[in-house]
Amino acid sequence: MGGEGSMMHSNNSLKTNRDLLAKKKRRKVFSGSYASVKMASFPKASKKQLSLFEKS
């Protein structure tokens, strides 16, 4: 009954490759250029406001 282990290994390898490919496709959303993206401007926090966060 030779070959059973090699078939199991090839099935595991195919499954792993499919998982890696799916993971790569999910991460592709974040690739690309961000040159045209404008950064949001936020108001400056005063020292009093910052001290409120430090206490909690």
Backbone as a printed PyTorch tensor [residue, N CA C, xyz], in Angstrom:
tensor([[[ 0.8230, -1.1830,  0.0000],
         [ 0.0000,  0.0000,  0.0000],
         [ 0.8710,  1.2530,  0.0000]],

        [[ 1.7970,  1.3430, -0.8750],
         [ 2.6720,  2.4990, -0.9060],
         [ 2.0040,  3.7190, -1.5270]],

        [[ 2.4880,  4.8660, -1.1920],
         [ 1.9960,  6.0940, -1.8030],
         [ 0.9300,  6.8150, -1.0030]],

        [[ 0.4200,  6.2030,  0.0320],
         [-0.6550,  6.8410,  0.7850],
         [-0.1630,  8.1050,  1.4880]],

        [[ 1.0210,  8.0360,  2.0410],
         [ 1.5790,  9.2000,  2.7290],
         [ 1.8800, 10.3420,  1.7770]],

        [[ 2.3480, 10.0000,  0.5690],
         [ 2.6880, 11.0590, -0.3770],
         [ 1.4310, 11.7700, -0.8810]],

        [[ 0.3420, 11.0470, -1.0400],
         [-0.9100, 11.6800, -1.4620],
         [-1.4470, 12.5920, -0.3590]],

        [[-1.3270, 12.1560,  0.8840],
         [-1.7850, 12.9730,  1.9900],
         [-0.9550, 14.2540,  2.0630]],

        [[ 0.3540, 14.1220,  1.8500],
         [ 1.2210, 15.2990,  1.8680],
         [ 0.8760, 16.2540,  0.7310]],

        [[ 0.6090, 15.7300, -0.4540],
         [ 0.2630, 16.6160, -1.5740],
         [-1.0700, 17.3120, -1.3390]],

        [[-2.0330, 16.6290, -0.7300],
         [-3.3150, 17.2650, -0.4030],
         [-3.1200, 18.3810,  0.6140]],

        [[-2.2960, 18.1380,  1.6270],
         [-2.0120, 19.1760,  2.6190],
         [-1.3010, 20.3630,  1.9790]],

        [[-0.3980, 20.0920,  1.0650],
         [ 0.3340, 21.1470,  0.3870],
         [-0.6120, 22.0030, -0.4600]],

        [[-1.5240, 21.3670, -1.1770],
         [-2.4970, 22.1060, -1.9820],
         [-3.3960, 22.9690, -1.1020]],

        [[-3.8250, 22.4440,  0.0230],
         [-4.6690, 23.1960,  0.9420],
         [-3.9240, 24.4060,  1.4850]],

        [[-2.6670, 24.2040,  1.8600],
         [-1.8560, 25.3030,  2.3740],
         [-1.6720, 26.3790,  1.3140]],

        [[-1.4100, 25.9770,  0.0740],
         [-1.2290, 26.9400, -1.0100],
         [-2.5080, 27.7360, -1.2730]],

        [[-3.6540, 27.0790, -1.2050],
         [-4.9270, 27.7790, -1.3710],
         [-5.1240, 28.8060, -0.2680]],

        [[-4.8100, 28.4190,  0.9610],
         [-4.9500, 29.3380,  2.0920],
         [-4.0280, 30.5490,  1.9400]],

        [[-2.7890, 30.3020,  1.5060],
         [-1.8450, 31.4010,  1.3180],
         [-2.2950, 32.3340,  0.2010]],

        [[-2.8460, 31.7820, -0.8580],
         [-3.3250, 32.5860, -1.9690],
         [-4.5060, 33.4490, -1.5330]],

        [[-5.4120, 32.8770, -0.7510],
         [-6.5580, 33.6410, -0.2500],
         [-6.0880, 34.7610,  0.6670]],

        [[-5.0950, 34.4710,  1.4930],
         [-4.5560, 35.4880,  2.3980],
         [-3.9000, 36.6120,  1.6010]],

        [[-3.2020, 36.2560,  0.5310],
         [-2.5480, 37.2500, -0.3020],
         [-3.5830, 38.1500, -0.9840]],

        [[-4.6920, 37.5780, -1.4170],
         [-5.7350, 38.3660, -2.0670],
         [-6.3880, 39.3230, -1.0890]],

        [[-6.5630, 38.9020,  0.1670],
         [-7.1640, 39.7820,  1.1760],
         [-6.2610, 40.9690,  1.4570]],

        [[-4.9560, 40.7570,  1.4880],
         [-4.0130, 41.8220,  1.8050],
         [-3.7970, 42.7590,  0.6230]],

        [[-4.2110, 42.3550, -0.5810],
         [-3.9930, 43.1530, -1.7720],
         [-4.7750, 44.4670, -1.7140]],

        [[-5.8190, 44.5160, -0.9220],
         [-6.6270, 45.7220, -0.7910],
         [-5.7830, 46.8860, -0.3010]],

        [[-4.8050, 46.6040,  0.5460],
         [-3.9970, 47.6470,  1.1480],
         [-2.7970, 48.0470,  0.2970]],

        [[-2.5720, 47.3620, -0.7960],
         [-1.4270, 47.7160, -1.6280],
         [-1.7950, 48.8780, -2.5500]],

        [[-0.8090, 49.5640, -3.0460],
         [-1.0540, 50.6510, -3.9720],
         [-0.4250, 51.9390, -3.5030]],

        [[-0.7510, 52.9960, -4.2070],
         [-0.1730, 54.3020, -3.9050],
         [-1.1480, 55.1300, -3.0780]],

        [[-0.6210, 55.8140, -2.0960],
         [-1.4240, 56.6990, -1.2640],
         [-1.0550, 58.1610, -1.5270]],

        [[-0.5030, 58.4570, -2.6950],
         [-0.0420, 59.8020, -3.0130],
         [-1.1970, 60.7940, -3.0850]],

        [[-2.3600, 60.3510, -3.5320],
         [-3.4790, 61.2750, -3.7020],
         [-4.3710, 61.3740, -2.4600]],

        [[-4.0440, 60.6690, -1.4200],
         [-4.8600, 60.6820, -0.2090],
         [-4.5260, 61.9240,  0.6110]],

        [[-5.5670, 62.6270,  1.0340],
         [-5.3570, 63.8210,  1.8540],
         [-5.5260, 63.4410,  3.3200]],

        [[-4.6160, 63.9040,  4.1340],
         [-4.6650, 63.6240,  5.5620],
         [-5.6880, 64.5360,  6.2290]],

        [[-6.4180, 63.9760,  7.1760],
         [-7.3850, 64.7660,  7.9280],
         [-6.6500, 65.6360,  8.9270]],

        [[-7.1940, 66.8030,  9.1840],
         [-6.5740, 67.6720, 10.1830],
         [-7.4190, 67.6210, 11.4530]],

        [[-6.7690, 67.4350, 12.5630],
         [-7.4430, 67.3290, 13.8440],
         [-7.0650, 68.5180, 14.7080]],

        [[-7.9580, 68.9530, 15.5820],
         [-7.6280, 70.0770, 16.4550],
         [-6.5570, 69.6860, 17.4600]],

        [[-5.7810, 70.6620, 17.8700],
         [-4.7190, 70.4330, 18.8540],
         [-5.3270, 70.3130, 20.2410]],

        [[-4.7990, 69.4200, 21.0450],
         [-5.2750, 69.2420, 22.4150],
         [-4.4660, 70.1280, 23.3520]],

        [[-5.1710, 70.7110, 24.3020],
         [-4.4750, 71.5300, 25.2910],
         [-3.8830, 70.6320, 26.3690]],

        [[-3.0000, 71.2050, 27.1890],
         [-2.3920, 70.4240, 28.2660],
         [-3.4430, 69.9620, 29.2680]],

        [[-4.4710, 70.7790, 29.4600],
         [-5.5400, 70.4170, 30.3850],
         [-6.3020, 69.1920, 29.8600]],

        [[-6.5920, 69.1850, 28.5850],
         [-7.3010, 68.0560, 27.9840],
         [-6.4480, 66.7850, 28.0430]],

        [[-5.1570, 66.9190, 27.8190],
         [-4.2710, 65.7610, 27.8720],
         [-4.1690, 65.1980, 29.2800]],

        [[-4.1830, 66.0880, 30.2600],
         [-4.0880, 65.6160, 31.6430],
         [-5.3200, 64.8170, 32.0380]],

        [[-6.4700, 65.1060, 31.4330],
         [-7.6790, 64.3230, 31.7120],
         [-7.5150, 62.8730, 31.2710]],

        [[-6.8250, 62.6610, 30.1670],
         [-6.5980, 61.3040, 29.6770],
         [-5.5550, 60.5690, 30.5010]],

        [[-4.5860, 61.2790, 30.9870],
         [-3.5360, 60.6500, 31.7900],
         [-4.0710, 60.1170, 33.1080]],

        [[-5.0720, 60.7970, 33.6640],
         [-5.6320, 60.3920, 34.9560],
         [-6.4870, 59.1480, 34.8340]],

        [[-7.1110, 58.9370, 33.6990],
         [-8.0220, 57.7880, 33.5680],
         [-7.3410, 56.5280, 33.1250]]])
